[in-house]
Amino acid sequence: MADIVSKLVRECNAAWTKGVDFLTIWHTTLKQHPYVAGQPLQDQNEAGPALMIPLVTGRHLIFDASGFWLG
């Protein structure tokens, strides 16, 4: 399970570093992924605004100014 989530984080960051915007990543990768459990939620962290994408594992995939990471 951790490998699948790690692969998802890497895939999202690879697209983001190529200049793909969040909405495109959401529609092409995240929304249909079996581990994504719901819509992104707005949040705030030390980097500023962030989006938290709930996962079936109970954790969140976080997107902020530094990219995607597992929270």
mmCIF file as Biopython writes it, N, C-alpha, C and O atoms, coordinates in Angstrom:
data_model
#
loop_
_atom_site.group_PDB
_atom_site.id
_atom_site.type_symbol
_atom_site.label_atom_id
_atom_site.label_alt_id
_atom_site.label_comp_id
_atom_site.label_asym_id
_atom_site.label_entity_id
_atom_site.label_seq_id
_atom_site.pdbx_PDB_ins_code
_atom_site.Cartn_x
_atom_site.Cartn_y
_atom_site.Cartn_z
_atom_site.occupancy
_atom_site.B_iso_or_equiv
_atom_site.auth_seq_id
_atom_site.auth_asym_id
_atom_site.pdbx_PDB_model_num
ATOM 1   N N  . MET A ? 1  ? 0.812   -1.185 0.000   1.0 0.0 1  A 1 
ATOM 2   C CA . MET A ? 1  ? 0.000   0.000  0.000   1.0 0.0 1  A 1 
ATOM 3   C C  . MET A ? 1  ? 0.865   1.263  0.000   1.0 0.0 1  A 1 
ATOM 4   O O  . MET A ? 1  ? 0.575   2.209  -0.733  1.0 0.0 1  A 1 
ATOM 5   N N  . ALA A ? 2  ? 1.901   1.285  0.798   1.0 0.0 2  A 1 
ATOM 6   C CA . ALA A ? 2  ? 2.778   2.453  0.860   1.0 0.0 2  A 1 
ATOM 7   C C  . ALA A ? 2  ? 3.448   2.702  -0.483  1.0 0.0 2  A 1 
ATOM 8   O O  . ALA A ? 2  ? 3.665   3.851  -0.869  1.0 0.0 2  A 1 
ATOM 9   N N  . ASP A ? 3  ? 3.778   1.622  -1.199  1.0 0.0 3  A 1 
ATOM 10  C CA . ASP A ? 3  ? 4.398   1.774  -2.516  1.0 0.0 3  A 1 
ATOM 11  C C  . ASP A ? 3  ? 3.454   2.452  -3.494  1.0 0.0 3  A 1 
ATOM 12  O O  . ASP A ? 3  ? 3.882   3.273  -4.305  1.0 0.0 3  A 1 
ATOM 13  N N  . ILE A ? 4  ? 2.172   2.113  -3.423  1.0 0.0 4  A 1 
ATOM 14  C CA . ILE A ? 4  ? 1.188   2.707  -4.326  1.0 0.0 4  A 1 
ATOM 15  C C  . ILE A ? 4  ? 1.049   4.200  -4.044  1.0 0.0 4  A 1 
ATOM 16  O O  . ILE A ? 4  ? 1.001   5.005  -4.974  1.0 0.0 4  A 1 
ATOM 17  N N  . VAL A ? 5  ? 0.986   4.570  -2.776  1.0 0.0 5  A 1 
ATOM 18  C CA . VAL A ? 5  ? 0.856   5.978  -2.408  1.0 0.0 5  A 1 
ATOM 19  C C  . VAL A ? 5  ? 2.139   6.736  -2.767  1.0 0.0 5  A 1 
ATOM 20  O O  . VAL A ? 5  ? 2.069   7.858  -3.269  1.0 0.0 5  A 1 
ATOM 21  N N  . SER A ? 6  ? 3.287   6.148  -2.521  1.0 0.0 6  A 1 
ATOM 22  C CA . SER A ? 6  ? 4.558   6.793  -2.884  1.0 0.0 6  A 1 
ATOM 23  C C  . SER A ? 6  ? 4.646   7.008  -4.390  1.0 0.0 6  A 1 
ATOM 24  O O  . SER A ? 6  ? 5.115   8.049  -4.850  1.0 0.0 6  A 1 
ATOM 25  N N  . LYS A ? 7  ? 4.195   6.025  -5.146  1.0 0.0 7  A 1 
ATOM 26  C CA . LYS A ? 7  ? 4.195   6.150  -6.609  1.0 0.0 7  A 1 
ATOM 27  C C  . LYS A ? 7  ? 3.272   7.282  -7.038  1.0 0.0 7  A 1 
ATOM 28  O O  . LYS A ? 7  ? 3.604   8.041  -7.949  1.0 0.0 7  A 1 
ATOM 29  N N  . LEU A ? 8  ? 2.109   7.405  -6.388  1.0 0.0 8  A 1 
ATOM 30  C CA . LEU A ? 8  ? 1.169   8.476  -6.695  1.0 0.0 8  A 1 
ATOM 31  C C  . LEU A ? 8  ? 1.796   9.841  -6.421  1.0 0.0 8  A 1 
ATOM 32  O O  . LEU A ? 8  ? 1.663   10.754 -7.235  1.0 0.0 8  A 1 
ATOM 33  N N  . VAL A ? 9  ? 2.474   9.989  -5.292  1.0 0.0 9  A 1 
ATOM 34  C CA . VAL A ? 9  ? 3.151   11.248 -4.958  1.0 0.0 9  A 1 
ATOM 35  C C  . VAL A ? 9  ? 4.210   11.569 -6.017  1.0 0.0 9  A 1 
ATOM 36  O O  . VAL A ? 9  ? 4.295   12.705 -6.485  1.0 0.0 9  A 1 
ATOM 37  N N  . ARG A ? 10 ? 5.006   10.584 -6.391  1.0 0.0 10 A 1 
ATOM 38  C CA . ARG A ? 10 ? 6.045   10.807 -7.416  1.0 0.0 10 A 1 
ATOM 39  C C  . ARG A ? 10 ? 5.429   11.200 -8.758  1.0 0.0 10 A 1 
ATOM 40  O O  . ARG A ? 10 ? 5.925   12.106 -9.428  1.0 0.0 10 A 1 
ATOM 41  N N  . GLU A ? 11 ? 4.362   10.527 -9.146  1.0 0.0 11 A 1 
ATOM 42  C CA . GLU A ? 11 ? 3.694   10.820 -10.415 1.0 0.0 11 A 1 
ATOM 43  C C  . GLU A ? 11 ? 3.143   12.240 -10.433 1.0 0.0 11 A 1 
ATOM 44  O O  . GLU A ? 11 ? 3.294   12.952 -11.426 1.0 0.0 11 A 1 
ATOM 45  N N  . CYS A ? 12 ? 2.506   12.656 -9.340  1.0 0.0 12 A 1 
ATOM 46  C CA . CYS A ? 12 ? 1.966   14.009 -9.261  1.0 0.0 12 A 1 
ATOM 47  C C  . CYS A ? 12 ? 3.074   15.053 -9.291  1.0 0.0 12 A 1 
ATOM 48  O O  . CYS A ? 12 ? 2.948   16.062 -9.984  1.0 0.0 12 A 1 
ATOM 49  N N  . ASN A ? 13 ? 4.159   14.829 -8.551  1.0 0.0 13 A 1 
ATOM 50  C CA . ASN A ? 13 ? 5.273   15.780 -8.546  1.0 0.0 13 A 1 
ATOM 51  C C  . ASN A ? 13 ? 5.966   15.848 -9.898  1.0 0.0 13 A 1 
ATOM 52  O O  . ASN A ? 13 ? 6.400   16.922 -10.313 1.0 0.0 13 A 1 
ATOM 53  N N  . ALA A ? 14 ? 6.075   14.731 -10.585 1.0 0.0 14 A 1 
ATOM 54  C CA . ALA A ? 14 ? 6.694   14.723 -11.918 1.0 0.0 14 A 1 
ATOM 55  C C  . ALA A ? 14 ? 5.884   15.597 -12.870 1.0 0.0 14 A 1 
ATOM 56  O O  . ALA A ? 14 ? 6.455   16.372 -13.637 1.0 0.0 14 A 1 
ATOM 57  N N  . ALA A ? 15 ? 4.570   15.477 -12.827 1.0 0.0 15 A 1 
ATOM 58  C CA . ALA A ? 15 ? 3.714   16.302 -13.688 1.0 0.0 15 A 1 
ATOM 59  C C  . ALA A ? 15 ? 3.810   17.769 -13.289 1.0 0.0 15 A 1 
ATOM 60  O O  . ALA A ? 15 ? 3.920   18.643 -14.149 1.0 0.0 15 A 1 
ATOM 61  N N  . TRP A ? 16 ? 3.769   18.044 -11.977 1.0 0.0 16 A 1 
ATOM 62  C CA . TRP A ? 16 ? 3.805   19.417 -11.492 1.0 0.0 16 A 1 
ATOM 63  C C  . TRP A ? 16 ? 5.116   20.112 -11.877 1.0 0.0 16 A 1 
ATOM 64  O O  . TRP A ? 16 ? 5.104   21.277 -12.274 1.0 0.0 16 A 1 
ATOM 65  N N  . THR A ? 17 ? 6.242   19.406 -11.762 1.0 0.0 17 A 1 
ATOM 66  C CA . THR A ? 17 ? 7.527   20.020 -12.115 1.0 0.0 17 A 1 
ATOM 67  C C  . THR A ? 17 ? 7.654   20.254 -13.625 1.0 0.0 17 A 1 
ATOM 68  O O  . THR A ? 17 ? 8.485   21.047 -14.067 1.0 0.0 17 A 1 
ATOM 69  N N  . LYS A ? 18 ? 6.833   19.567 -14.406 1.0 0.0 18 A 1 
ATOM 70  C CA . LYS A ? 18 ? 6.804   19.808 -15.864 1.0 0.0 18 A 1 
ATOM 71  C C  . LYS A ? 18 ? 5.869   20.949 -16.223 1.0 0.0 18 A 1 
ATOM 72  O O  . LYS A ? 18 ? 5.718   21.282 -17.399 1.0 0.0 18 A 1 
ATOM 73  N N  . GLY A ? 19 ? 5.234   21.557 -15.212 1.0 0.0 19 A 1 
ATOM 74  C CA . GLY A ? 19 ? 4.376   22.709 -15.454 1.0 0.0 19 A 1 
ATOM 75  C C  . GLY A ? 19 ? 2.898   22.401 -15.552 1.0 0.0 19 A 1 
ATOM 76  O O  . GLY A ? 19 ? 2.112   23.277 -15.913 1.0 0.0 19 A 1 
ATOM 77  N N  . VAL A ? 20 ? 2.496   21.175 -15.239 1.0 0.0 20 A 1 
ATOM 78  C CA . VAL A ? 20 ? 1.080   20.817 -15.266 1.0 0.0 20 A 1 
ATOM 79  C C  . VAL A ? 20 ? 0.410   21.400 -14.017 1.0 0.0 20 A 1 
ATOM 80  O O  . VAL A ? 20 ? 0.920   21.246 -12.907 1.0 0.0 20 A 1 
ATOM 81  N N  . ASP A ? 21 ? -0.727  22.065 -14.202 1.0 0.0 21 A 1 
ATOM 82  C CA . ASP A ? 21 ? -1.401  22.706 -13.072 1.0 0.0 21 A 1 
ATOM 83  C C  . ASP A ? 21 ? -2.178  21.688 -12.236 1.0 0.0 21 A 1 
ATOM 84  O O  . ASP A ? 21 ? -2.434  20.566 -12.673 1.0 0.0 21 A 1 
ATOM 85  N N  . PHE A ? 22 ? -2.547  22.110 -11.021 1.0 0.0 22 A 1 
ATOM 86  C CA . PHE A ? 22 ? -3.218  21.204 -10.098 1.0 0.0 22 A 1 
ATOM 87  C C  . PHE A ? 22 ? -4.514  20.651 -10.675 1.0 0.0 22 A 1 
ATOM 88  O O  . PHE A ? 22 ? -4.770  19.451 -10.568 1.0 0.0 22 A 1 
ATOM 89  N N  . LEU A ? 23 ? -5.340  21.504 -11.288 1.0 0.0 23 A 1 
ATOM 90  C CA . LEU A ? 23 ? -6.630  21.026 -11.802 1.0 0.0 23 A 1 
ATOM 91  C C  . LEU A ? 23 ? -6.458  19.920 -12.836 1.0 0.0 23 A 1 
ATOM 92  O O  . LEU A ? 23 ? -7.233  18.965 -12.860 1.0 0.0 23 A 1 
ATOM 93  N N  . THR A ? 24 ? -5.460  20.044 -13.676 1.0 0.0 24 A 1 
ATOM 94  C CA . THR A ? 24 ? -5.198  18.996 -14.666 1.0 0.0 24 A 1 
ATOM 95  C C  . THR A ? 24 ? -4.754  17.716 -13.980 1.0 0.0 24 A 1 
ATOM 96  O O  . THR A ? 24 ? -5.204  16.628 -14.340 1.0 0.0 24 A 1 
ATOM 97  N N  . ILE A ? 25 ? -3.866  17.838 -12.986 1.0 0.0 25 A 1 
ATOM 98  C CA . ILE A ? 25 ? -3.416  16.653 -12.236 1.0 0.0 25 A 1 
ATOM 99  C C  . ILE A ? 25 ? -4.600  16.024 -11.510 1.0 0.0 25 A 1 
ATOM 100 O O  . ILE A ? 25 ? -4.716  14.800 -11.450 1.0 0.0 25 A 1 
ATOM 101 N N  . TRP A ? 26 ? -5.474  16.855 -10.960 1.0 0.0 26 A 1 
ATOM 102 C CA . TRP A ? 26 ? -6.656  16.335 -10.275 1.0 0.0 26 A 1 
ATOM 103 C C  . TRP A ? 26 ? -7.510  15.512 -11.241 1.0 0.0 26 A 1 
ATOM 104 O O  . TRP A ? 26 ? -7.900  14.387 -10.927 1.0 0.0 26 A 1 
ATOM 105 N N  . HIS A ? 27 ? -7.797  16.072 -12.411 1.0 0.0 27 A 1 
ATOM 106 C CA . HIS A ? 27 ? -8.696  15.405 -13.361 1.0 0.0 27 A 1 
ATOM 107 C C  . HIS A ? 27 ? -8.057  14.205 -14.057 1.0 0.0 27 A 1 
ATOM 108 O O  . HIS A ? 27 ? -8.753  13.238 -14.368 1.0 0.0 27 A 1 
ATOM 109 N N  . THR A ? 28 ? -6.758  14.248 -14.307 1.0 0.0 28 A 1 
ATOM 110 C CA . THR A ? 28 ? -6.124  13.163 -15.069 1.0 0.0 28 A 1 
ATOM 111 C C  . THR A ? 28 ? -5.535  12.061 -14.203 1.0 0.0 28 A 1 
ATOM 112 O O  . THR A ? 28 ? -5.399  10.928 -14.664 1.0 0.0 28 A 1 
ATOM 113 N N  . THR A ? 29 ? -5.182  12.365 -12.965 1.0 0.0 29 A 1 
ATOM 114 C CA . THR A ? 29 ? -4.483  11.394 -12.125 1.0 0.0 29 A 1 
ATOM 115 C C  . THR A ? 29 ? -5.206  11.103 -10.812 1.0 0.0 29 A 1 
ATOM 116 O O  . THR A ? 29 ? -5.468  9.944  -10.488 1.0 0.0 29 A 1 
ATOM 117 N N  . LEU A ? 30 ? -5.522  12.135 -10.071 1.0 0.0 30 A 1 
ATOM 118 C CA . LEU A ? 30 ? -6.010  11.936 -8.704  1.0 0.0 30 A 1 
ATOM 119 C C  . LEU A ? 30 ? -7.475  11.523 -8.614  1.0 0.0 30 A 1 
ATOM 120 O O  . LEU A ? 30 ? -7.803  10.579 -7.895  1.0 0.0 30 A 1 
ATOM 121 N N  . LYS A ? 31 ? -8.343  12.200 -9.319  1.0 0.0 31 A 1 
ATOM 122 C CA . LYS A ? 31 ? -9.789  11.982 -9.180  1.0 0.0 31 A 1 
ATOM 123 C C  . LYS A ? 31 ? -10.183 10.526 -9.422  1.0 0.0 31 A 1 
ATOM 124 O O  . LYS A ? 31 ? -11.085 10.010 -8.763  1.0 0.0 31 A 1 
ATOM 125 N N  . GLN A ? 32 ? -9.521  9.873  -10.349 1.0 0.0 32 A 1 
ATOM 126 C CA . GLN A ? 32 ? -9.861  8.492  -10.699 1.0 0.0 32 A 1 
ATOM 127 C C  . GLN A ? 32 ? -9.042  7.449  -9.932  1.0 0.0 32 A 1 
ATOM 128 O O  . GLN A ? 32 ? -9.302  6.253  -10.061 1.0 0.0 32 A 1 
ATOM 129 N N  . HIS A ? 33 ? -8.075  7.874  -9.150  1.0 0.0 33 A 1 
ATOM 130 C CA . HIS A ? 33 ? -7.203  6.927  -8.460  1.0 0.0 33 A 1 
ATOM 131 C C  . HIS A ? 33 ? -7.970  6.212  -7.347  1.0 0.0 33 A 1 
ATOM 132 O O  . HIS A ? 33 ? -8.680  6.861  -6.578  1.0 0.0 33 A 1 
ATOM 133 N N  . PRO A ? 34 ? -7.839  4.882  -7.249  1.0 0.0 34 A 1 
ATOM 134 C CA . PRO A ? 34 ? -8.595  4.129  -6.250  1.0 0.0 34 A 1 
ATOM 135 C C  . PRO A ? 34 ? -8.237  4.464  -4.795  1.0 0.0 34 A 1 
ATOM 136 O O  . PRO A ? 34 ? -9.013  4.143  -3.895  1.0 0.0 34 A 1 
ATOM 137 N N  . TYR A ? 35 ? -7.099  5.092  -4.543  1.0 0.0 35 A 1 
ATOM 138 C CA . TYR A ? 35 ? -6.714  5.439  -3.178  1.0 0.0 35 A 1 
ATOM 139 C C  . TYR A ? 35 ? -7.202  6.820  -2.752  1.0 0.0 35 A 1 
ATOM 140 O O  . TYR A ? 35 ? -7.118  7.164  -1.573  1.0 0.0 35 A 1 
ATOM 141 N N  . VAL A ? 36 ? -7.710  7.616  -3.690  1.0 0.0 36 A 1 
ATOM 142 C CA . VAL A ? 36 ? -8.228  8.946  -3.367  1.0 0.0 36 A 1 
ATOM 143 C C  . VAL A ? 36 ? -9.663  8.783  -2.867  1.0 0.0 36 A 1 
ATOM 144 O O  . VAL A ? 36 ? -10.506 8.202  -3.550  1.0 0.0 36 A 1 
ATOM 145 N N  . ALA A ? 37 ? -9.929  9.307  -1.660  1.0 0.0 37 A 1 
ATOM 146 C CA . ALA A ? 37 ? -11.201 9.072  -0.988  1.0 0.0 37 A 1 
ATOM 147 C C  . ALA A ? 37 ? -12.169 10.249 -1.036  1.0 0.0 37 A 1 
ATOM 148 O O  . ALA A ? 37 ? -13.270 10.153 -0.492  1.0 0.0 37 A 1 
ATOM 149 N N  . GLY A ? 38 ? -11.793 11.346 -1.667  1.0 0.0 38 A 1 
ATOM 150 C CA . GLY A ? 38 ? -12.707 12.486 -1.695  1.0 0.0 38 A 1 
ATOM 151 C C  . GLY A ? 38 ? -12.101 13.698 -2.359  1.0 0.0 38 A 1 
ATOM 152 O O  . GLY A ? 38 ? -10.984 13.659 -2.874  1.0 0.0 38 A 1 
ATOM 153 N N  . GLN A ? 39 ? -12.860 14.773 -2.337  1.0 0.0 39 A 1 
ATOM 154 C CA . GLN A ? 39 ? -12.468 16.044 -2.946  1.0 0.0 39 A 1 
ATOM 155 C C  . GLN A ? 39 ? -11.355 16.727 -2.131  1.0 0.0 39 A 1 
ATOM 156 O O  . GLN A ? 39 ? -11.240 16.499 -0.927  1.0 0.0 39 A 1 
ATOM 157 N N  . PRO A ? 40 ? -10.542 17.559 -2.790  1.0 0.0 40 A 1 
ATOM 158 C CA . PRO A ? 40 ? -9.530  18.332 -2.062  1.0 0.0 40 A 1 
ATOM 159 C C  . PRO A ? 40 ? -10.171 19.293 -1.070  1.0 0.0 40 A 1 
ATOM 160 O O  . PRO A ? 40 ? -11.218 19.880 -1.344  1.0 0.0 40 A 1 
ATOM 161 N N  . LEU A ? 41 ? -9.540  19.445 0.071   1.0 0.0 41 A 1 
ATOM 162 C CA . LEU A ? 41 ? -9.993  20.366 1.110   1.0 0.0 41 A 1 
ATOM 163 C C  . LEU A ? 41 ? -8.970  21.483 1.254   1.0 0.0 41 A 1 
ATOM 164 O O  . LEU A ? 41 ? -7.767  21.226 1.258   1.0 0.0 41 A 1 
ATOM 165 N N  . GLN A ? 42 ? -9.439  22.723 1.373   1.0 0.0 42 A 1 
ATOM 166 C CA . GLN A ? 42 ? -8.519  23.841 1.542   1.0 0.0 42 A 1 
ATOM 167 C C  . GLN A ? 42 ? -7.967  23.841 2.955   1.0 0.0 42 A 1 
ATOM 168 O O  . GLN A ? 42 ? -8.677  23.562 3.921   1.0 0.0 42 A 1 
ATOM 169 N N  . ASP A ? 43 ? -6.676  24.163 3.054   1.0 0.0 43 A 1 
ATOM 170 C CA . ASP A ? 43 ? -6.001  24.203 4.345   1.0 0.0 43 A 1 
ATOM 171 C C  . ASP A ? 43 ? -4.923  25.272 4.284   1.0 0.0 43 A 1 
ATOM 172 O O  . ASP A ? 43 ? -4.745  25.931 3.260   1.0 0.0 43 A 1 
ATOM 173 N N  . GLN A ? 44 ? -4.224  25.434 5.362   1.0 0.0 44 A 1 
ATOM 174 C CA . GLN A ? 44 ? -3.118  26.386 5.477   1.0 0.0 44 A 1 
ATOM 175 C C  . GLN A ? 44 ? -2.003  25.694 6.251   1.0 0.0 44 A 1 
ATOM 176 O O  . GLN A ? 44 ? -2.265  25.027 7.252   1.0 0.0 44 A 1 
ATOM 177 N N  . ASN A ? 45 ? -0.760  25.847 5.796   1.0 0.0 45 A 1 
ATOM 178 C CA . ASN A ? 45 ? 0.379   25.324 6.551   1.0 0.0 45 A 1 
ATOM 179 C C  . ASN A ? 45 ? 1.501   26.352 6.532   1.0 0.0 45 A 1 
ATOM 180 O O  . ASN A ? 45 ? 1.302   27.476 6.072   1.0 0.0 45 A 1 
ATOM 181 N N  . GLU A ? 46 ? 2.665   25.982 7.021   1.0 0.0 46 A 1 
ATOM 182 C CA . GLU A ? 46 ? 3.769   26.939 7.105   1.0 0.0 46 A 1 
ATOM 183 C C  . GLU A ? 46 ? 4.209   27.457 5.742   1.0 0.0 46 A 1 
ATOM 184 O O  . GLU A ? 46 ? 4.832   28.515 5.663   1.0 0.0 46 A 1 
ATOM 185 N N  . ALA A ? 47 ? 3.898   26.734 4.666   1.0 0.0 47 A 1 
ATOM 186 C CA . ALA A ? 47 ? 4.248   27.167 3.316   1.0 0.0 47 A 1 
ATOM 187 C C  . ALA A ? 47 ? 3.178   28.077 2.716   1.0 0.0 47 A 1 
ATOM 188 O O  . ALA A ? 47 ? 3.384   28.649 1.646   1.0 0.0 47 A 1 
ATOM 189 N N  . GLY A ? 48 ? 2.026   28.218 3.403   1.0 0.0 48 A 1 
ATOM 190 C CA . GLY A ? 48 ? 0.937   29.047 2.894   1.0 0.0 48 A 1 
ATOM 191 C C  . GLY A ? 48 ? -0.283  28.188 2.600   1.0 0.0 48 A 1 
ATOM 192 O O  . GLY A ? 48 ? -0.508  27.175 3.262   1.0 0.0 48 A 1 
ATOM 193 N N  . PRO A ? 49 ? -1.075  28.595 1.602   1.0 0.0 49 A 1 
ATOM 194 C CA . PRO A ? 49 ? -2.267  27.821 1.255   1.0 0.0 49 A 1 
ATOM 195 C C  . PRO A ? 49 ? -1.893  26.404 0.815   1.0 0.0 49 A 1 
ATOM 196 O O  . PRO A ? 49 ? -0.851  26.179 0.199   1.0 0.0 49 A 1 
ATOM 197 N N  . ALA A ? 50 ? -2.767  25.467 1.148   1.0 0.0 50 A 1 
ATOM 198 C CA . ALA A ? 50 ? -2.523  24.068 0.792   1.0 0.0 50 A 1 
ATOM 199 C C  . ALA A ? 50 ? -3.847  23.386 0.487   1.0 0.0 50 A 1 
ATOM 200 O O  . ALA A ? 50 ? -4.907  23.818 0.940   1.0 0.0 50 A 1 
ATOM 201 N N  . LEU A ? 51 ? -3.765  22.322 -0.283  1.0 0.0 51 A 1 
ATOM 202 C CA . LEU A ? 51 ? -4.917  21.462 -0.536  1.0 0.0 51 A 1 
ATOM 203 C C  . LEU A ? 51 ? -4.621  20.104 0.059   1.0 0.0 51 A 1 
ATOM 204 O O  . LEU A ? 51 ? -3.532  19.559 -0.117  1.0 0.0 51 A 1 
ATOM 205 N N  . MET A ? 52 ? -5.604  19.558 0.771   1.0 0.0 52 A 1 
ATOM 206 C CA . MET A ? 52 ? -5.461  18.233 1.377   1.0 0.0 52 A 1 
ATOM 207 C C  . MET A ? 52 ? -6.408  17.288 0.652   1.0 0.0 52 A 1 
ATOM 208 O O  . MET A ? 52 ? -7.621  17.497 0.650   1.0 0.0 52 A 1 
ATOM 209 N N  . ILE A ? 53 ? -5.855  16.249 0.039   1.0 0.0 53 A 1 
ATOM 210 C CA . ILE A ? 53 ? -6.650  15.261 -0.673  1.0 0.0 53 A 1 
ATOM 211 C C  . ILE A ? 53 ? -6.727  14.013 0.206   1.0 0.0 53 A 1 
ATOM 212 O O  . ILE A ? 53 ? -5.703  13.374 0.449   1.0 0.0 53 A 1 
ATOM 213 N N  . PRO A ? 54 ? -7.930  13.651 0.691   1.0 0.0 54 A 1 
ATOM 214 C CA . PRO A ? 54 ? -8.048  12.486 1.578   1.0 0.0 54 A 1 
ATOM 215 C C  . PRO A ? 54 ? -7.780  11.182 0.823   1.0 0.0 54 A 1 
ATOM 216 O O  . PRO A ? 54 ? -8.189  11.012 -0.326  1.0 0.0 54 A 1 
ATOM 217 N N  . LEU A ? 55 ? -7.087  10.274 1.497   1.0 0.0 55 A 1 
ATOM 218 C CA . LEU A ? 55 ? -6.780  8.963  0.939   1.0 0.0 55 A 1 
ATOM 219 C C  . LEU A ? 55 ? -7.502  7.882  1.725   1.0 0.0 55 A 1 
ATOM 220 O O  . LEU A ? 55 ? -7.843  8.088  2.890   1.0 0.0 55 A 1 
ATOM 221 N N  . VAL A ? 56 ? -7.738  6.739  1.107   1.0 0.0 56 A 1 
ATOM 222 C CA . VAL A ? 56 ? -8.421  5.632  1.789   1.0 0.0 56 A 1 
ATOM 223 C C  . VAL A ? 56 ? -7.611  5.111  2.968   1.0 0.0 56 A 1 
ATOM 224 O O  . VAL A ? 56 ? -8.153  4.412  3.824   1.0 0.0 56 A 1 
ATOM 225 N N  . THR A ? 57 ? -6.332  5.435  3.027   1.0 0.0 57 A 1 
ATOM 226 C CA . THR A ? 57 ? -5.470  4.995  4.121   1.0 0.0 57 A 1 
ATOM 227 C C  . THR A ? 57 ? -5.706  5.794  5.399   1.0 0.0 57 A 1 
ATOM 228 O O  . THR A ? 57 ? -5.185  5.443  6.458   1.0 0.0 57 A 1 
ATOM 229 N N  . GLY A ? 58 ? -6.500  6.884  5.302   1.0 0.0 58 A 1 
ATOM 230 C CA . GLY A ? 58 ? -6.709  7.766  6.451   1.0 0.0 58 A 1 
ATOM 231 C C  . GLY A ? 58 ? -5.749  8.939  6.457   1.0 0.0 58 A 1 
ATOM 232 O O  . GLY A ? 58 ? -5.915  9.869  7.245   1.0 0.0 58 A 1 
ATOM 233 N N  . ARG A ? 59 ? -4.763  8.911  5.603   1.0 0.0 59 A 1 
ATOM 234 C CA . ARG A ? 59 ? -3.807  10.021 5.504   1.0 0.0 59 A 1 
ATOM 235 C C  . ARG A ? 59 ? -4.275  10.972 4.411   1.0 0.0 59 A 1 
ATOM 236 O O  . ARG A ? 59 ? -5.333  10.770 3.816   1.0 0.0 59 A 1 
ATOM 237 N N  . HIS A ? 60 ? -3.484  12.009 4.148   1.0 0.0 60 A 1 
ATOM 238 C CA . HIS A ? 60 ? -3.806  12.981 3.111   1.0 0.0 60 A 1 
ATOM 239 C C  . HIS A ? 60 ? -2.614  13.187 2.191   1.0 0.0 60 A 1 
ATOM 240 O O  . HIS A ? 60 ? -1.461  13.149 2.620   1.0 0.0 60 A 1 
ATOM 241 N N  . LEU A ? 61 ? -2.911  13.402 0.937   1.0 0.0 61 A 1 
ATOM 242 C CA . LEU A ? 61 ? -1.919  13.876 -0.013  1.0 0.0 61 A 1 
ATOM 243 C C  . LEU A ? 61 ? -2.031  15.390 0.037   1.0 0.0 61 A 1 
ATOM 244 O O  . LEU A ? 61 ? -3.103  15.942 -0.211  1.0 0.0 61 A 1 
ATOM 245 N N  . ILE A ? 62 ? -0.938  16.066 0.355   1.0 0.0 62 A 1 
ATOM 246 C CA . ILE A ? 62 ? -0.936  17.518 0.510   1.0 0.0 62 A 1 
ATOM 247 C C  . ILE A ? 62 ? -0.307  18.137 -0.733  1.0 0.0 62 A 1 
ATOM 248 O O  . ILE A ? 62 ? 0.711   17.657 -1.232  1.0 0.0 62 A 1 
ATOM 249 N N  . PHE A ? 63 ? -0.925  19.207 -1.226  1.0 0.0 63 A 1 
ATOM 250 C CA . PHE A ? 63 ? -0.350  19.999 -2.312  1.0 0.0 63 A 1 
ATOM 251 C C  . PHE A ? 63 ? -0.211  21.410 -1.814  1.0 0.0 63 A 1 
ATOM 252 O O  . PHE A ? 63 ? -1.197  22.035 -1.422  1.0 0.0 63 A 1 
ATOM 253 N N  . ASP A ? 64 ? 1.022   21.931 -1.825  1.0 0.0 64 A 1 
ATOM 254 C CA . ASP A ? 64 ? 1.272   23.308 -1.444  1.0 0.0 64 A 1 
ATOM 255 C C  . ASP A ? 64 ? 2.359   23.877 -2.343  1.0 0.0 64 A 1 
ATOM 256 O O  . ASP A ? 64 ? 2.660   23.300 -3.388  1.0 0.0 64 A 1 
ATOM 257 N N  . ALA A ? 65 ? 2.944   24.985 -1.958  1.0 0.0 65 A 1 
ATOM 258 C CA . ALA A ? 65 ? 3.944   25.654 -2.785  1.0 0.0 65 A 1 
ATOM 259 C C  . ALA A ? 65 ? 5.170   24.774 -3.063  1.0 0.0 65 A 1 
ATOM 260 O O  . ALA A ? 65 ? 5.892   25.005 -4.033  1.0 0.0 65 A 1 
ATOM 261 N N  . SER A ? 66 ? 5.403   23.776 -2.220  1.0 0.0 66 A 1 
ATOM 262 C CA . SER A ? 66 ? 6.566   22.912 -2.418  1.0 0.0 66 A 1 
ATOM 263 C C  . SER A ? 66 ? 6.245   21.681 -3.261  1.0 0.0 66 A 1 
ATOM 264 O O  . SER A ? 66 ? 7.144   20.907 -3.587  1.0 0.0 66 A 1 
ATOM 265 N N  . GLY A ? 67 ? 4.984   21.492 -3.615  1.0 0.0 67 A 1 
ATOM 266 C CA . GLY A ? 67 ? 4.599   20.337 -4.423  1.0 0.0 67 A 1 
ATOM 267 C C  . GLY A ? 67 ? 3.695   19.394 -3.651  1.0 0.0 67 A 1 
ATOM 268 O O  . GLY A ? 67 ? 3.002   19.798 -2.718  1.0 0.0 67 A 1 
ATOM 269 N N  . PHE A ? 68 ? 3.712   18.131 -4.053  1.0 0.0 68 A 1 
ATOM 270 C CA . PHE A ? 68 ? 2.876   17.106 -3.431  1.0 0.0 68 A 1 
ATOM 271 C C  . PHE A ? 68 ? 3.703   16.333 -2.395  1.0 0.0 68 A 1 
ATOM 272 O O  . PHE A ? 68 ? 4.884   16.057 -2.611  1.0 0.0 68 A 1 
ATOM 273 N N  . TRP A ? 69 ? 3.075   15.994 -1.284  1.0 0.0 69 A 1 
ATOM 274 C CA . TRP A ? 69 ? 3.724   15.182 -0.267  1.0 0.0 69 A 1 
ATOM 275 C C  . TRP A ? 69 ? 2.657   14.498 0.580   1.0 0.0 69 A 1 
ATOM 276 O O  . TRP A ? 69 ? 1.497   14.910 0.586   1.0 0.0 69 A 1 
ATOM 277 N N  . LEU A ? 70 ? 3.049   13.477 1.275   1.0 0.0 70 A 1 
ATOM 278 C CA . LEU A ? 70 ? 2.122   12.700 2.083   1.0 0.0 70 A 1 
ATOM 279 C C  . LEU A ? 70 ? 2.080   13.258 3.493   1.0 0.0 70 A 1 
ATOM 280 O O  . LEU A ? 70 ? 3.114   13.387 4.148   1.0 0.0 70 A 1 
ATOM 281 N N  . GLY A ? 71 ? 0.891   13.588 3.957   1.0 0.0 71 A 1 
ATOM 282 C CA . GLY A ? 71 ? 0.728   14.149 5.288   1.0 0.0 71 A 1 
ATOM 283 C C  . GLY A ? 71 ? 0.016   13.196 6.209   1.0 0.0 71 A 1 
ATOM 284 O O  . GLY A ? 71 ? -0.204  13.515 7.378   1.0 0.0 71 A 1 
#
